[in-house]
Amino acid sequence: MEEKPYKGFVIWHLLWSNLGVRPLRSALSVLALALQVFLVLLIAGLTTGALADWRTRVEGVGADIIVQPPNSSIFFAFSSAVMPESLAEKIAGLPSVDEVAPVLIVVDQKNLGVVYGIDYERFVGLSNGFTFLSGGAFQQPDQAIADDLAAQSRKLRVGQKALLLGHEFTISGIVVHGKGARFFIPIKTAQDIAGASGRVSMIYVRSKGDTEAARNELVKLIPTFKIRSMAEYSTLMSSSNLPELKPFMHTFLTLGVVISFLVVLLTMHTMVFERTRDIGVLRALGSSRLEVCWMILGETLVMVGLGVVFGLLCTYSIVAILHRTSPTLQIAIEGGWIFRAILLTIGGAIAGAVYPALRAARNDPVDALAYE
């Protein structure tokens, strides 16, 4: 009557104690599993956070419609200045259009940051304007407006010089983030720097209330241009709707599964060889092959649990540090990705433990007890 409880105690004792026999190996295995969780969450968080941040900033401009050249990208950094600025006047004359703001997008090659060249009065006319924390609008061609996150990241203050697009600008004002770009300069200055006189990258349009009517009018006026409502643009700015990102994400997910599979396979396979006599004792005590398999899988799940906890702690710690050191870097850790990361780690680890578990279960008790 006492054989089964005693046998169960032996199995659980071996499960916990065997992980401590080789503490360095066990720690490295846990670290590798934690690395998988960390990689999946960080890459997914960076992708999701960047897209969500860019979508929020575009929506914050206050426009209902975005007009771009044909074959332009939803990523404004890849947009070129091929639209005549005079097109804004034609669009402004449409019956359903209330406000129009042409924008020239210039990419700072030093940090790949996007700078908006704007007509200040028109741009702020799309919404309630900028919320200034200090300073005010630019008055000179060599002045610029920075948002609070960019100012915090680069330690900028009003009146201070900042190098943008290879030119020196004086910060005239610092505003609350959420209005498109991180930096804003006069559109004429941006055109001079980009060598795009009289041209813009896109035009923001605010309707008089009927967005669809305004969009239809724009389609008739400029049928070859790409015209998106803000609702359509927001829908597109999702990692699930961007085919270019899917292979990238799938690669990291596959890499994570391979890491957990190989780590657990090597670790548990070595453990089985080292514990041949222990497994023989269990089999001699009457343990079934299934119970031996569960012991190996139980040790694997313990390592996975420790790896997941450590991986989550590392992820949130790194994210907290990055938020302080790089305020403009937006990282969003979603619950769905946490669940996926845990499932992938468990799946890869169990797959790696199957062969060692079956090998241990097939050991003959007599041969195992005679093993040296």
Summary of the structure (lengths in Angstrom):
residues: 372
radius of gyration: 29.9
end to end distance: 32.4
largest distance: 94.2
contacts: 1239
relative contact order: 0.18
helix: 58%
strand: 17%
